Amino acid sequence: MTEEQLKQGFVAALNKLISKRDDIIAGLTEGAEILYDTTALEAEKKHLWGEMCVLAEMVQAAINENAHVALDQKEYQKRYDELATRYDG
């Protein structure tokens, strides 16, 4: 293969790509939209954040109750540990 044939082949291939440019761009755009769709992850994040907030409130309530009411410390520690484990989850 000569250098001229190689140049002609390159130009022909490039022209072919350029003629299909819109199709290539559309395919890449569609792929990027699918690849970068974080809707499900954002919904899960929102759900988990809500759970964390509820658990944090429950932990704080348990601490406040223990500070103001005479509780069995073994039972309190068990309840606290369960909540903390769920929070760390």
N, CA, C and O atoms as a GROMACS GRO file, in nm:
protein
  356
    1MET      N    1   0.085  -0.116   0.000
    1MET     CA    2   0.000   0.000   0.000
    1MET      C    3   0.090   0.123   0.000
    1MET      O    4   0.184   0.134   0.078
    2THR      N    5   0.059   0.214  -0.088
    2THR     CA    6   0.141   0.335  -0.099
    2THR      C    7   0.090   0.439   0.000
    2THR      O    8  -0.018   0.427   0.057
    3GLU      N    9   0.172   0.542   0.017
    3GLU     CA   10   0.133   0.652   0.106
    3GLU      C   11   0.009   0.721   0.053
    3GLU      O   12  -0.078   0.760   0.130
    4GLU      N   13   0.000   0.736  -0.076
    4GLU     CA   14  -0.116   0.802  -0.138
    4GLU      C   15  -0.244   0.720  -0.113
    4GLU      O   16  -0.349   0.777  -0.082
    5GLN      N   17  -0.235   0.589  -0.127
    5GLN     CA   18  -0.350   0.503  -0.101
    5GLN      C   19  -0.393   0.511   0.045
    5GLN      O   20  -0.512   0.511   0.078
    6LEU      N   21  -0.295   0.518   0.131
    6LEU     CA   22  -0.323   0.530   0.274
    6LEU      C   23  -0.395   0.662   0.303
    6LEU      O   24  -0.491   0.664   0.380
    7LYS      N   25  -0.350   0.771   0.243
    7LYS     CA   26  -0.413   0.902   0.260
    7LYS      C   27  -0.556   0.899   0.208
    7LYS      O   28  -0.648   0.949   0.273
    8GLN      N   29  -0.574   0.840   0.090
    8GLN     CA   30  -0.707   0.832   0.031
    8GLN      C   31  -0.801   0.749   0.119
    8GLN      O   32  -0.918   0.784   0.137
    9GLY      N   33  -0.750   0.640   0.172
    9GLY     CA   34  -0.830   0.555   0.260
    9GLY      C   35  -0.869   0.629   0.387
    9GLY      O   36  -0.982   0.618   0.434
   10PHE      N   37  -0.775   0.706   0.442
   10PHE     CA   38  -0.804   0.784   0.562
   10PHE      C   39  -0.910   0.889   0.534
   10PHE      O   40  -1.005   0.905   0.611
   11VAL      N   41  -0.895   0.961   0.423
   11VAL     CA   42  -0.991   1.064   0.386
   11VAL      C   43  -1.129   1.002   0.363
   11VAL      O   44  -1.230   1.059   0.405
   12ALA      N   45  -1.134   0.888   0.296
   12ALA     CA   46  -1.261   0.821   0.270
   12ALA      C   47  -1.328   0.780   0.402
   12ALA      O   48  -1.449   0.797   0.419
   13ALA      N   49  -1.250   0.726   0.495
   13ALA     CA   50  -1.305   0.684   0.624
   13ALA      C   51  -1.354   0.805   0.703
   13ALA      O   52  -1.460   0.800   0.766
   14LEU      N   53  -1.276   0.912   0.700
   14LEU     CA   54  -1.315   1.034   0.770
   14LEU      C   55  -1.443   1.092   0.712
   14LEU      O   56  -1.531   1.135   0.786
   15ASN      N   57  -1.454   1.095   0.580
   15ASN     CA   58  -1.575   1.145   0.515
   15ASN      C   59  -1.697   1.060   0.551
   15ASN      O   60  -1.807   1.112   0.568
   16LYS      N   61  -1.676   0.930   0.563
   16LYS     CA   62  -1.784   0.840   0.600
   16LYS      C   63  -1.832   0.871   0.742
   16LYS      O   64  -1.952   0.875   0.769
   17LEU      N   65  -1.736   0.894   0.832
   17LEU     CA   66  -1.772   0.929   0.970
   17LEU      C   67  -1.844   1.063   0.975
   17LEU      O   68  -1.944   1.077   1.047
   18ILE      N   69  -1.795   1.159   0.901
   18ILE     CA   70  -1.856   1.292   0.902
   18ILE      C   71  -1.998   1.285   0.848
   18ILE      O   72  -2.086   1.356   0.898
   19SER      N   73  -2.021   1.202   0.749
   19SER     CA   74  -2.156   1.191   0.693
   19SER      C   75  -2.253   1.127   0.793
   19SER      O   76  -2.373   1.150   0.784
   20LYS      N   77  -2.202   1.049   0.888
   20LYS     CA   78  -2.286   0.985   0.990
   20LYS      C   79  -2.272   1.055   1.125
   20LYS      O   80  -2.308   1.000   1.229
   21ARG      N   81  -2.220   1.175   1.121
   21ARG     CA   82  -2.192   1.252   1.243
   21ARG      C   83  -2.315   1.264   1.332
   21ARG      O   84  -2.307   1.242   1.453
   22ASP      N   85  -2.429   1.299   1.274
   22ASP     CA   86  -2.550   1.318   1.354
   22ASP      C   87  -2.592   1.188   1.424
   22ASP      O   88  -2.633   1.190   1.540
   23ASP      N   89  -2.582   1.077   1.353
   23ASP     CA   90  -2.616   0.948   1.413
   23ASP      C   91  -2.520   0.913   1.526
   23ASP      O   92  -2.561   0.863   1.631
   24ILE      N   93  -2.393   0.939   1.505
   24ILE     CA   94  -2.292   0.910   1.607
   24ILE      C   95  -2.316   0.996   1.731
   24ILE      O   96  -2.313   0.946   1.843
   25ILE      N   97  -2.339   1.124   1.710
   25ILE     CA   98  -2.363   1.216   1.823
   25ILE      C   99  -2.490   1.176   1.898
   25ILE      O  100  -2.493   1.178   2.020
   26ALA      N  101  -2.596   1.139   1.824
   26ALA     CA  102  -2.721   1.098   1.887
   26ALA      C  103  -2.699   0.972   1.972
   26ALA      O  104  -2.749   0.963   2.084
   27GLY      N  105  -2.625   0.878   1.920
   27GLY     CA  106  -2.596   0.755   1.995
   27GLY      C  107  -2.515   0.783   2.120
   27GLY      O  108  -2.543   0.727   2.226
   28LEU      N  109  -2.415   0.869   2.109
   28LEU     CA  110  -2.334   0.904   2.224
   28LEU      C  111  -2.415   0.980   2.329
   28LEU      O  112  -2.399   0.959   2.449
   29THR      N  113  -2.501   1.068   2.283
   29THR     CA  114  -2.586   1.145   2.375
   29THR      C  115  -2.681   1.053   2.449
   29THR      O  116  -2.698   1.066   2.571
   30GLU      N  117  -2.743   0.962   2.378
   30GLU     CA  118  -2.835   0.867   2.440
   30GLU      C  119  -2.761   0.780   2.542
   30GLU      O  120  -2.811   0.756   2.652
   31GLY      N  121  -2.644   0.734   2.505
   31GLY     CA  122  -2.564   0.653   2.597
   31GLY      C  123  -2.526   0.731   2.722
   31GLY      O  124  -2.530   0.677   2.832
   32ALA      N  125  -2.490   0.857   2.705
   32ALA     CA  126  -2.452   0.940   2.819
   32ALA      C  127  -2.571   0.963   2.911
   32ALA      O  128  -2.556   0.961   3.033
   33GLU      N  129  -2.690   0.983   2.854
   33GLU     CA  130  -2.810   1.003   2.936
   33GLU      C  131  -2.839   0.880   3.020
   33GLU      O  132  -2.875   0.891   3.137
   34ILE      N  133  -2.824   0.763   2.962
   34ILE     CA  134  -2.847   0.638   3.035
   34ILE      C  135  -2.739   0.620   3.141
   34ILE      O  136  -2.768   0.585   3.256
   35LEU      N  137  -2.616   0.642   3.103
   35LEU     CA  138  -2.503   0.621   3.193
   35LEU      C  139  -2.506   0.713   3.313
   35LEU      O  140  -2.473   0.672   3.424
   36TYR      N  141  -2.546   0.836   3.293
   36TYR     CA  142  -2.542   0.936   3.400
   36TYR      C  143  -2.677   0.959   3.467
   36TYR      O  144  -2.692   1.056   3.542
   37ASP      N  145  -2.774   0.873   3.443
   37ASP     CA  146  -2.905   0.887   3.507
   37ASP      C  147  -2.893   0.842   3.653
   37ASP      O  148  -2.871   0.724   3.681
   38THR      N  149  -2.906   0.937   3.744
   38THR     CA  150  -2.891   0.909   3.886
   38THR      C  151  -3.025   0.916   3.961
   38THR      O  152  -3.027   0.927   4.083
   39THR      N  153  -3.135   0.911   3.889
   39THR     CA  154  -3.266   0.924   3.950
   39THR      C  155  -3.288   0.821   4.060
   39THR      O  156  -3.332   0.856   4.170
   40ALA      N  157  -3.259   0.695   4.032
   40ALA     CA  158  -3.280   0.589   4.131
   40ALA      C  159  -3.189   0.609   4.252
   40ALA      O  160  -3.230   0.590   4.366
   41LEU      N  161  -3.064   0.648   4.226
   41LEU     CA  162  -2.970   0.670   4.337
   41LEU      C  163  -3.013   0.788   4.423
   41LEU      O  164  -3.000   0.784   4.546
   42GLU      N  165  -3.064   0.892   4.360
   42GLU     CA  166  -3.110   1.009   4.436
   42GLU      C  167  -3.231   0.974   4.522
   42GLU      O  168  -3.243   1.023   4.634
   43ALA      N  169  -3.321   0.892   4.470
   43ALA     CA  170  -3.438   0.849   4.547
   43ALA      C  171  -3.394   0.764   4.667
   43ALA      O  172  -3.446   0.781   4.778
   44GLU      N  173  -3.300   0.674   4.645
   44GLU     CA  174  -3.250   0.592   4.755
   44GLU      C  175  -3.180   0.678   4.859
   44GLU      O  176  -3.195   0.656   4.979
   45LYS      N  177  -3.102   0.776   4.814
   45LYS     CA  178  -3.034   0.867   4.906
   45LYS      C  179  -3.136   0.941   4.993
   45LYS      O  180  -3.117   0.953   5.114
   46LYS      N  181  -3.243   0.989   4.931
   46LYS     CA  182  -3.347   1.062   5.004
   46LYS      C  183  -3.412   0.971   5.109
   46LYS      O  184  -3.434   1.012   5.223
   47HIS      N  185  -3.442   0.847   5.069
   47HIS     CA  186  -3.502   0.751   5.161
   47HIS      C  187  -3.409   0.722   5.278
   47HIS      O  188  -3.452   0.724   5.394
   48LEU      N  189  -3.282   0.694   5.250
   48LEU     CA  190  -3.186   0.662   5.355
   48LEU      C  191  -3.162   0.782   5.447
   48LEU      O  192  -3.145   0.764   5.568
   49TRP      N  193  -3.160   0.902   5.391
   49TRP     CA  194  -3.143   1.021   5.473
   49TRP      C  195  -3.260   1.034   5.572
   49TRP      O  196  -3.240   1.066   5.689
   50GLY      N  197  -3.381   1.009   5.524
   50GLY     CA  198  -3.498   1.013   5.612
   50GLY      C  199  -3.487   0.911   5.724
   50GLY      O  200  -3.517   0.943   5.839
   51GLU      N  201  -3.443   0.790   5.692
   51GLU     CA  202  -3.424   0.687   5.793
   51GLU      C  203  -3.319   0.729   5.895
   51GLU      O  204  -3.337   0.711   6.015
   52MET      N  205  -3.209   0.786   5.847
   52MET     CA  206  -3.103   0.831   5.938
   52MET      C  207  -3.155   0.938   6.033
   52MET      O  208  -3.122   0.937   6.152
   53CYS      N  209  -3.235   1.030   5.983
   53CYS     CA  210  -3.289   1.136   6.068
   53CYS      C  211  -3.380   1.079   6.176
   53CYS      O  212  -3.372   1.120   6.292
   54VAL      N  213  -3.465   0.984   6.138
   54VAL     CA  214  -3.554   0.921   6.236
   54VAL      C  215  -3.473   0.847   6.341
   54VAL      O  216  -3.500   0.860   6.461
   55LEU      N  217  -3.374   0.772   6.299
   55LEU     CA  218  -3.291   0.697   6.394
   55LEU      C  219  -3.212   0.791   6.485
   55LEU      O  220  -3.197   0.763   6.604
   56ALA      N  221  -3.162   0.901   6.430
   56ALA     CA  222  -3.089   0.997   6.513
   56ALA      C  223  -3.181   1.055   6.619
   56ALA      O  224  -3.140   1.074   6.734
   57GLU      N  225  -3.306   1.084   6.583
   57GLU     CA  226  -3.404   1.133   6.681
   57GLU      C  227  -3.433   1.027   6.788
   57GLU      O  228  -3.447   1.059   6.906
   58MET      N  229  -3.442   0.902   6.744
   58MET     CA  230  -3.468   0.794   6.840
   58MET      C  231  -3.352   0.778   6.938
   58MET      O  232  -3.373   0.758   7.057
   59VAL      N  233  -3.229   0.788   6.887
   59VAL     CA  234  -3.112   0.779   6.974
   59VAL      C  235  -3.112   0.895   7.073
   59VAL      O  236  -3.088   0.874   7.192
   60GLN      N  237  -3.138   1.015   7.025
   60GLN     CA  238  -3.141   1.132   7.113
   60GLN      C  239  -3.251   1.119   7.218
   60GLN      O  240  -3.231   1.157   7.334
   61ALA      N  241  -3.367   1.067   7.180
   61ALA     CA  242  -3.476   1.047   7.275
   61ALA      C  243  -3.437   0.946   7.382
   61ALA      O  244  -3.468   0.963   7.500
   62ALA      N  245  -3.368   0.840   7.339
   62ALA     CA  246  -3.324   0.739   7.436
   62ALA      C  247  -3.224   0.799   7.534
   62ALA      O  248  -3.230   0.772   7.654
   63ILE      N  249  -3.132   0.880   7.484
   63ILE     CA  250  -3.034   0.946   7.570
   63ILE      C  251  -3.104   1.040   7.669
   63ILE      O  252  -3.073   1.040   7.789
   64ASN      N  253  -3.198   1.119   7.619
   64ASN     CA  254  -3.272   1.212   7.706
   64ASN      C  255  -3.352   1.136   7.812
   64ASN      O  256  -3.355   1.176   7.928
   65GLU      N  257  -3.416   1.029   7.772
   65GLU     CA  258  -3.493   0.951   7.867
   65GLU      C  259  -3.402   0.894   7.975
   65GLU      O  260  -3.436   0.897   8.094
   66ASN      N  261  -3.287   0.842   7.935
   66ASN     CA  262  -3.193   0.786   8.030
   66ASN      C  263  -3.139   0.893   8.125
   66ASN      O  264  -3.108   0.864   8.241
   67ALA      N  265  -3.128   1.015   8.078
   67ALA     CA  266  -3.077   1.124   8.162
   67ALA      C  267  -3.180   1.172   8.264
   67ALA      O  268  -3.143   1.226   8.368
   68HIS      N  269  -3.308   1.152   8.233
   68HIS     CA  270  -3.412   1.209   8.320
   68HIS      C  271  -3.496   1.105   8.395
   68HIS      O  272  -3.570   1.139   8.487
   69VAL      N  273  -3.484   0.980   8.357
   69VAL     CA  274  -3.566   0.875   8.419
   69VAL      C  275  -3.473   0.762   8.462
   69VAL      O  276  -3.379   0.726   8.390
   70ALA      N  277  -3.499   0.707   8.578
   70ALA     CA  278  -3.419   0.594   8.626
   70ALA      C  279  -3.454   0.471   8.541
   70ALA      O  280  -3.566   0.419   8.549
   71LEU      N  281  -3.360   0.426   8.463
   71LEU     CA  282  -3.381   0.310   8.375
   71LEU      C  283  -3.283   0.200   8.411
   71LEU      O  284  -3.175   0.226   8.466
   72ASP      N  285  -3.322   0.078   8.380
   72ASP     CA  286  -3.228  -0.034   8.391
   72ASP      C  287  -3.119  -0.011   8.287
   72ASP      O  288  -3.148  -0.006   8.167
   73GLN      N  289  -2.996   0.004   8.330
   73GLN     CA  290  -2.888   0.042   8.239
   73GLN      C  291  -2.855  -0.066   8.137
   73GLN      O  292  -2.810  -0.036   8.026
   74LYS      N  293  -2.876  -0.190   8.175
   74LYS     CA  294  -2.851  -0.298   8.077
   74LYS      C  295  -2.954  -0.289   7.964
   74LYS      O  296  -2.919  -0.302   7.847
   75GLU      N  297  -3.080  -0.267   8.000
   75GLU     CA  298  -3.184  -0.254   7.897
   75GLU      C  299  -3.162  -0.129   7.812
   75GLU      O  300  -3.177  -0.132   7.690
   76TYR      N  301  -3.125  -0.019   7.879
   76TYR     CA  302  -3.096   0.105   7.805
   76TYR      C  303  -2.981   0.084   7.707
   76TYR      O  304  -2.990   0.122   7.590
   77GLN      N  305  -2.873   0.022   7.754
   77GLN     CA  306  -2.756   0.001   7.667
   77GLN      C  307  -2.791  -0.088   7.550
   77GLN      O  308  -2.746  -0.064   7.437
   78LYS      N  309  -2.873  -0.190   7.575
   78LYS     CA  310  -2.916  -0.280   7.467
   78LYS      C  311  -2.994  -0.201   7.362
   78LYS      O  312  -2.969  -0.213   7.242
   79ARG      N  313  -3.091  -0.120   7.408
   79ARG     CA  314  -3.172  -0.039   7.315
   79ARG      C  315  -3.086   0.061   7.239
   79ARG      O  316  -3.101   0.079   7.118
   80TYR      N  317  -2.998   0.126   7.311
   80TYR     CA  318  -2.908   0.224   7.247
   80TYR      C  319  -2.820   0.156   7.142
   80TYR      O  320  -2.806   0.206   7.030
   81ASP      N  321  -2.762   0.043   7.178
   81ASP     CA  322  -2.674  -0.028   7.083
   81ASP      C  323  -2.750  -0.072   6.958
   81ASP      O  324  -2.696  -0.064   6.847
   82GLU      N  325  -2.874  -0.117   6.975
   82GLU     CA  326  -2.954  -0.158   6.860
   82GLU      C  327  -2.979  -0.037   6.767
   82GLU      O  328  -2.966  -0.048   6.645
   83LEU      N  329  -3.014   0.076   6.826
   83LEU     CA  330  -3.038   0.196   6.745
   83LEU      C  331  -2.910   0.243   6.677
   83LEU      O  332  -2.911   0.279   6.559
   84ALA      N  333  -2.800   0.241   6.750
   84ALA     CA  334  -2.672   0.285   6.693
   84ALA      C  335  -2.629   0.193   6.579
   84ALA      O  336  -2.575   0.239   6.478
   85THR      N  337  -2.652   0.064   6.594
   85THR     CA  338  -2.617  -0.032   6.489
   85THR      C  339  -2.703  -0.007   6.364
   85THR      O  340  -2.652  -0.010   6.252
   86ARG      N  341  -2.832   0.018   6.384
   86ARG     CA  342  -2.919   0.050   6.269
   86ARG      C  343  -2.876   0.179   6.202
   86ARG      O  344  -2.877   0.189   6.080
   87TYR      N  345  -2.838   0.277   6.283
   87TYR     CA  346  -2.795   0.406   6.228
   87TYR      C  347  -2.667   0.390   6.147
   87TYR      O  348  -2.655   0.447   6.038
   88ASP      N  349  -2.573   0.312   6.198
   88ASP     CA  350  -2.445   0.291   6.128
   88ASP      C  351  -2.461   0.202   6.006
   88ASP      O  352  -2.377   0.203   5.916
   89GLY      N  353  -2.568   0.127   6.003
   89GLY     CA  354  -2.610   0.037   5.906
   89GLY      C  355  -2.555  -0.005   5.787
   89GLY      O  356  -2.614  -0.088   5.718
   0.00000   0.00000   0.00000
